[in-house]
Amino acid sequence: MEKKKSCVFCDIIEGKAHAYKIHEDELSVCILDIQPYTKGHCLVISKRHVQWWHELSDEENASLFKVAKVVANRMMDKFEPDFIFLYARGRRIPHTHLLLIPTHSGDVLDRFFNALENFQESPQELARLKEPQAMAEAAKLLGQG
Ligand SMILES: [Zn+2]
């Protein structure tokens, strides 16, 4: 395995660092995230040190999602969230990991992604505000005071 120097995920996989292991198969392991967004927040990690999920083999990707699905169903059963958030990362720790997060409506992650969606929609709304008719209307209303 092409282990990188001081990779915390490789250390966990090799048993050199502690983690709360939840589930594993030959190619992937699921652990609790030590900085959870919600109770039960997990990471699914490839056993091979590869930065990005799309650089893994098809078998490794299938394993990641199989392990994720097993744990997601346990999360649904134990925590009864609205849904399980899944997000692939490899930046801060350059070793493929899926974030698997039980998400309830209105919790921190739900609010964050709702804010992102609002941000996506805002350019059109802001563009409407600067149309001549809208500007003239605002000027007229404020000018009346
Ligand atoms: Zn690694």
Boltz pocket constraint, residues with backbone or C-beta under 6 A from the ligand:
constraints:
  - pocket:
      binder: B
      contacts: [[A, 3], [A, 4], [A, 7], [A, 8], [A, 9], [A, 10], [A, 11], [A, 48], [A, 49], [A, 50], [A, 94], [A, 95]]
      max_distance: 6.0
